C-alpha cells in the first residue's frame, strides 16, 4: 500500500511539473494561430505620421487608415514596455531607442541599423527636425542651435546611434546665461537631452529644459511661444511654416519595427506584410491575409 501511495504521489508531482512547464512555454512563445496585437502611436505623433507614410498605410487621399483595433501608446517607452510584456505584439519606435528588452524586425531582409540607414539599404527612415520662430529666438537659444549643428553636436548624434548630418563648423562656448525651453517629439527627446547636457557642460550658466509631448504639440508650443524650440520626428508641415516657423534638420533616424524577444515568427517581415498588419488585413502570426 505504501509503495502504491508513493507511486501515486510521484505521478501527481510529475504531472504538476509538466503542467507548469507547459504553461511557461505557451506564455513565452506564439503560434501561427495567435492573434497579432497591433501597437501604434497616438494621433499627432511624428513617428506615427512617418510610419504610415513610409509603409503607405493610407487611403487614396493620404489619410491614416491604421486598423481601428490597434492599441495607441503615448510614447516610445510605453511602446517598448507593451511589446516586451506581450509575446503577440508588434510596434514601432525610433531606431535610436532600441534596447535589449525587445528585438527589431528585419524589413525586406535588411537589419534595422544606423549603418544600413546611412548606406540606403534600410529604407524605413525619417528626419529629426526642430522648428522655432527665428525673429524672436533668444540669443541663448540661437547659441544652442549653433551647438546642435556643429561638429561637436553632430558627434553626439552619432554617439547616440543616430545618423548625423553634414556640418563643418566647430562650436566655441559663448559663456551666455539663461534658459532654453524645448518640447515635442518623444523620439527626438532622448538625443536632445544628451545634447542639452553636453551644451550645459560648456555653458554652465545655461539651463536647457527638454520636455516631451509629441511632434504636433512641439510645433504648437513653438508657434505660441510656450517653447523656444519645438521637436518633430517628421517633416515640418507647410501649415506650421506658414505660422512663422523656421525648421532645421538635426539628424536622420530609422524607424524600427519591433516584436517581443520570444517571437520567432516575426523576426523577418516584408514591407507588404507590415502594411497588411497595420491595415488589419493580416491578423494572425501565420502572416496570411
NORUR-V655776 format. One record per residue. N is the residue number from 1. PSI is psi in degrees with one decimal (* if undefined). Layout:
n:N psi:PSI
n:N psi:PSI
//
This chain:
n:1 psi:-44.9
n:2 psi:-40.5
n:3 psi:-41.8
n:4 psi:-40.9
n:5 psi:-41.9
n:6 psi:-40.2
n:7 psi:-43.1
n:8 psi:-42.8
n:9 psi:-39.5
n:10 psi:-42.1
n:11 psi:-39.6
n:12 psi:-41.5
n:13 psi:-42.4
n:14 psi:-43.5
n:15 psi:-38.4
n:16 psi:-43.1
n:17 psi:-40.5
n:18 psi:-41.4
n:19 psi:-40.4
n:20 psi:-44.8
n:21 psi:-42.5
n:22 psi:-41.4
n:23 psi:-40.9
n:24 psi:-40.9
n:25 psi:-42.0
n:26 psi:-30.8
n:27 psi:-31.0
n:28 psi:-30.8
n:29 psi:-176.7
n:30 psi:164.4
n:31 psi:175.1
n:32 psi:-21.4
n:33 psi:-2.8
n:34 psi:132.4
n:35 psi:136.2
n:36 psi:131.2
n:37 psi:112.3
n:38 psi:123.0
n:39 psi:127.1
n:40 psi:173.0
n:41 psi:166.9
n:42 psi:159.6
n:43 psi:138.7
n:44 psi:-11.2
n:45 psi:131.7
n:46 psi:-34.4
n:47 psi:-42.1
n:48 psi:-45.0
n:49 psi:-44.7
n:50 psi:-40.7
n:51 psi:-50.0
n:52 psi:-30.2
n:53 psi:-45.6
n:54 psi:-35.9
n:55 psi:6.9
n:56 psi:45.8
n:57 psi:60.3
n:58 psi:161.1
n:59 psi:-172.5
n:60 psi:-22.8
n:61 psi:5.7
n:62 psi:11.7
n:63 psi:142.0
n:64 psi:123.6
n:65 psi:38.3
n:66 psi:137.2
n:67 psi:137.0
n:68 psi:-23.7
n:69 psi:-2.1
n:70 psi:139.0
n:71 psi:128.2
n:72 psi:119.4
n:73 psi:149.2
n:74 psi:-4.6
n:75 psi:166.1
n:76 psi:-45.2
n:77 psi:-36.4
n:78 psi:-39.4
n:79 psi:-46.0
n:80 psi:-47.0
n:81 psi:-41.2
n:82 psi:-45.1
n:83 psi:-37.2
n:84 psi:-38.4
n:85 psi:-4.8
n:86 psi:106.6
n:87 psi:-22.4
n:88 psi:1.7
n:89 psi:153.5
n:90 psi:140.3
n:91 psi:-169.1
n:92 psi:143.2
n:93 psi:173.1
n:94 psi:136.9
n:95 psi:-37.1
n:96 psi:-10.6
n:97 psi:3.4
n:98 psi:141.7
n:99 psi:-175.7
n:100 psi:-2.2
n:101 psi:-21.0
n:102 psi:176.9
n:103 psi:147.6
n:104 psi:139.1
n:105 psi:140.9
n:106 psi:124.5
n:107 psi:119.4
n:108 psi:36.0
n:109 psi:3.3
n:110 psi:132.0
n:111 psi:145.1
n:112 psi:93.2
n:113 psi:157.3
n:114 psi:-38.3
n:115 psi:-40.3
n:116 psi:-29.3
n:117 psi:-44.6
n:118 psi:-39.8
n:119 psi:-0.3
n:120 psi:1.1
n:121 psi:-28.7
n:122 psi:111.1
n:123 psi:-12.6
n:124 psi:83.4
n:125 psi:162.2
n:126 psi:164.4
n:127 psi:151.3
n:128 psi:119.9
n:129 psi:156.1
n:130 psi:159.1
n:131 psi:150.0
n:132 psi:164.8
n:133 psi:104.2
n:134 psi:-38.9
n:135 psi:-26.8
n:136 psi:11.4
n:137 psi:129.4
n:138 psi:162.4
n:139 psi:-40.7
n:140 psi:-35.8
n:141 psi:-39.0
n:142 psi:-36.2
n:143 psi:-38.1
n:144 psi:-41.0
n:145 psi:-35.7
n:146 psi:-39.6
n:147 psi:-46.6
n:148 psi:-38.7
n:149 psi:24.5
n:150 psi:172.4
n:151 psi:-36.4
n:152 psi:-43.9
n:153 psi:-41.4
n:154 psi:-22.9
n:155 psi:-36.0
n:156 psi:-44.0
n:157 psi:-47.0
n:158 psi:-43.9
n:159 psi:-28.8
n:160 psi:3.7
n:161 psi:13.0
n:162 psi:177.2
n:163 psi:121.0
n:164 psi:158.0
n:165 psi:162.5
n:166 psi:120.5
n:167 psi:160.1
n:168 psi:-16.1
n:169 psi:135.1
n:170 psi:153.5
n:171 psi:136.3
n:172 psi:128.4
n:173 psi:137.3
n:174 psi:-16.1
n:175 psi:34.0
n:176 psi:170.8
n:177 psi:153.3
n:178 psi:-167.8
n:179 psi:139.0
n:180 psi:124.3
n:181 psi:125.1
n:182 psi:136.1
n:183 psi:162.3
n:184 psi:-134.8
n:185 psi:131.3
n:186 psi:-17.2
n:187 psi:-37.7
n:188 psi:-29.4
n:189 psi:-43.0
n:190 psi:-45.8
n:191 psi:-33.1
n:192 psi:-37.3
n:193 psi:-38.0
n:194 psi:-43.1
n:195 psi:-40.8
n:196 psi:-42.8
n:197 psi:-43.4
n:198 psi:-39.6
n:199 psi:-42.1
n:200 psi:-31.7
n:201 psi:-31.7
n:202 psi:-21.9
n:203 psi:78.3
n:204 psi:-13.7
n:205 psi:9.9
n:206 psi:136.5
n:207 psi:111.2
n:208 psi:115.5
n:209 psi:120.8
n:210 psi:123.2
n:211 psi:153.4
n:212 psi:161.4
n:213 psi:0.1
n:214 psi:153.2
n:215 psi:-46.2
n:216 psi:-39.8
n:217 psi:-38.5
n:218 psi:-41.4
n:219 psi:-41.7
n:220 psi:-42.8
n:221 psi:-39.1
n:222 psi:-38.8
n:223 psi:-42.6
n:224 psi:-4.8
n:225 psi:9.3
n:226 psi:-36.0
n:227 psi:151.6
n:228 psi:-38.1
n:229 psi:135.3
n:230 psi:146.9
n:231 psi:139.5
n:232 psi:132.3
n:233 psi:42.5
n:234 psi:175.7
n:235 psi:144.1
n:236 psi:130.5
n:237 psi:152.0
n:238 psi:-37.4
n:239 psi:-30.0
n:240 psi:-38.0
n:241 psi:-35.6
n:242 psi:-19.3
n:243 psi:15.2
n:244 psi:6.5
n:245 psi:143.8
n:246 psi:133.7
n:247 psi:154.8
n:248 psi:135.9
n:249 psi:131.8
n:250 psi:-11.5
n:251 psi:170.8
n:252 psi:139.1
n:253 psi:144.6
n:254 psi:157.2
n:255 psi:120.4
n:256 psi:126.8
n:257 psi:128.0
n:258 psi:149.3
n:259 psi:169.2
n:260 psi:146.3
n:261 psi:-19.4
n:262 psi:2.9
n:263 psi:105.5
n:264 psi:-16.7
n:265 psi:-20.4
n:266 psi:19.4
n:267 psi:-32.6
n:268 psi:122.8
n:269 psi:152.0
n:270 psi:162.9
n:271 psi:-37.3
n:272 psi:-36.5
n:273 psi:-42.2
n:274 psi:-44.0
n:275 psi:-44.8
n:276 psi:-37.9
n:277 psi:-46.7
n:278 psi:-14.3
n:279 psi:-4.4
n:280 psi:11.1
n:281 psi:-26.4
n:282 psi:119.7
n:283 psi:-12.1
n:284 psi:160.5
n:285 psi:4.8
n:286 psi:-19.8
n:287 psi:28.7
n:288 psi:134.0
n:289 psi:*
//
